């Protein structure tokens, strides 16, 4: 029960927003994919499936934004997993 409430709370909070582009999206003429973090491992897997990639290294980060100014300025080394870990730590 506590985990369910915590998961719902985490889903509502958007700590980092990452705009991603993959070759698959471009080929399908789809817009860039906006991923709000933090996400669970299953949600990240679903995002990779939507992007048509195996790892986030297979896509391009177009933009990183956050309502927390400092988090918008950090260099994440194009690592979506690192961004998610930081977003989870903030929540």
Buried (B, 14 or more C-beta within 10 A) or exposed (E): EEEEEEEEEBBEEBBBBBBBBBEBBEEEEBEBBEBBBBBEEEBBEEBBEBBBBEEBEBBEBEEBBBEEEEBEEBEBEEBBBEBBEBBBEEB
